[in-house]
Amino acid sequence: MPETFWTVRWPDGAEEKLYSPSSVVAELFIPGQSYPISDFLNRARIAMERASNRVERKYGFACSSAMAQLDRIETKVATLPDHDGAEIACLHITQ
């Protein structure tokens, strides 16, 4: 269960390095691919929940880091202007 970092570009052009305790993000995101905001958020929720569940199965407790990362993503998305066609790009995924 290698920890994984993934870099995204928000619609405003800012780039941010995100964290996952599991490589599950590579199952849901493709480097170089852009996602409509709602699709990105849905995929991020699935990824972080799966990552936390994997940690729980292995260590007996949910991963607070995955849930904290999801909270930061949701907070960021809530601040984005609601533009038609706005997308979030997955730039890199590294383990």
Secondary structure, DSSP 8 states (H G I E B T S, - for coil): ---EEEEEE-TTS-EEEEEESSTTHHHH--TT-EEEHHHHHHHHHHHHHHHHHHHHHHHSS--HHHHHHHHHHHHHHHHS---TT-EEEEEEEE-
